[in-house]
Amino acid sequence: MTLDEALITAARRYCKDNYTYWANRYAKERSGSDFPEYAYSDKDYDLFPRYNVLAAILGEVEMLVGKSFPALLSCRETLAHIGHAAQSLFTLSDNPIEAAAIQGEREKFIHYVETITPEELTKITPLPYRRRLNEKERENVRQHLLDRWNYDGDYWDPLVEKSPGNILFLAKMHLTDADYQAIKDYICSHSTPYLLEITEEATDTEITCSEFHPDCYETAYCDYSYDWLLYGSYESTITFAGEQLLSFIRQLFAGREQLFNQWPE
């Protein structure tokens, strides 16, 4: 890796590790009420906003994957700006405790990317390839999916009948670990080098196959050929489209065809 690549990788890992830390703390320490209505305590407001802003920062850092910079300082400055400005629907609040928690995480991230040394960067290990699409790329991908599969990023088959071609869907409860692995192996060996991960939050991403898993919710996967589509719904179903993929699924479930197109019990 170049130093720029190592710095972007370090920033990604920082966000991921600290997101996990704060999410786990919130899960263990939440003290707000659940009934009669869900409410946050002051302590909660000092916890969950931290992983929300780290997620927002990570999303923008992932847009830099594969990008080159004229100097390491330029990369640092870009990352610091992201730390200062990255926003999402979950980072806007008038609560002063929440605002202070968010600002605290921003400042820690900025300090990290501004002070990590070149020597430390040489020791950074790679992360799996994962690049968030920019707005123009996202619009182009979604237009292709709309034209080919009538998929607009919202509910799709079987929740809403939209596919212009044949589909099969399976309830996740009927898939074994071996089934999931076989599906992943097939897709990874019959696809273009990178897959596209399309989410209902429009955080669309170009990923390496090691990042793909069929067990997903309100997420679709395809590659740049757009010849196939896999869609995971919030109803715990997985839908398959594309004749070659369908042929493989029929072969994989030979003798278990009764599981096709059956809703979860």
Disulfide bonds with the S-S distance in Angstrom:
Cys188-Cys209 1.60
